[in-house]
Amino acid sequence: MAVSTTMNHAAVTPAERRVTRSVGLVGADRLWALAFVAPYIAVFLAFVVYPVGYGIWLGSDPASYRALFADPVYPEAVLNTLIYLAVAVNLKLFLALLLSGFFMRKGWWVRTLLLIFILPWAVPGIPSFISIHWMLNGQWGLINNIIWDLFQVDGPPWLDQPALALGSVIYAHIWKWLPFWTIIFLAGRMAIPRELYEAADVDGASRLDRFLLITFPLMAGLYLVCTLLSAIWALGDFNAVRFISGGGPALSTHVLATLGIRNAFELGNPRMGMATVLSALPLLIPLVILLMRQLRKGEVQL
């Protein structure tokens, strides 16, 4: 027996010992990797998979959709959501593209203006929207008081008319997010080679020609991605409507995000509230698919 054991040990080559040792190290690395990954997986399952799955289960009741479609507030909320996306997103990004060209100028005063311009995006959103709400108050708001002091006339009822209230919400959304997208486009402009503009100057191109023939074509991919991403974010925007108009007057400025919260918590019907949110999926899913396709092309310049 002793001879047999000795021969077996002698038959193991150094290379085989190294392979055995490396296999053991790989196994230990996998155990450590699982130990580090397990908490993240648990958090992902608890705070992402479970809430999403539970929400889809809540919104899977056909009776909730029948009640939702019978609600007279729902069609108006859908229309408000489409107006909100079309006006706020496109106007915000178009202004951001133009302002990014302005901030490309050199000079300390331009950098100072850029620092001031970023402040609305840097400050917390909810206090800003609450401040705008009180500034737009028809009786003692700051804006109407300034109008009275300057012109001795009453200011518009900003939050008491549906069109003005929705316009105020759109303005607040643009005011809050315009600096962010301006910085994104500013970074995109800085990535364009300066040689292209120098060659255009030699050819006698005007500023408009340089924008149409150089800047916009090279930033088209970035502009499309930002538009899709901004539309996805704006579709779930709750704060601007909730803290400026509150969905009023007479529930006329609700969007799908705020109407879902109203149905779930104010009316005490979570299934109907989840159905309201899920009804936005036919609009959300195509936006996400387009965004993924555009990112996959690798044409975005930053």
Sequence and secondary structure as in RCSB ss.txt:
>XXXX:A:sequence
MAVSTTMNHAAVTPAERRVTRSVGLVGADRLWALAFVAPYIAVFLAFVVYPVGYGIWLGSDPASYRALFADPVYP
EAVLNTLIYLAVAVNLKLFLALLLSGFFMRKGWWVRTLLLIFILPWAVPGIPSFISIHWMLNGQWGLINNIIWDL
FQVDGPPWLDQPALALGSVIYAHIWKWLPFWTIIFLAGRMAIPRELYEAADVDGASRLDRFLLITFPLMAGLYLV
CTLLSAIWALGDFNAVRFISGGGPALSTHVLATLGIRNAFELGNPRMGMATVLSALPLLIPLVILLMRQLRKGEV
QL
>XXXX:A:secstr
 HHHHHHHHHHS HHHHHHHHHHHHHHHHHHHHHHHHHHHHHHHIIIIIHHHHHHHHHTT HHHHHHHHH THHH
HHHHHHHHIIIIIIHHHHHHHHHHHHHTTS SHHHHHHHHHHHHHHHS HHHHHHHHHHHT TTT HHHHHHHHH
HSS    TTTSHHHHHHHHHHHHHHHHHHHHHHHHHHHHHTS HHHHHHHHHTT  HHHHIIIIIHHHHHHHHHH
HHHHHHHHHHT  HHHHHHTTT STT S  HHHHHHIIIIIS  HHHHHHHHHTTHHHHHHHHHHHHHHHHHT  
  
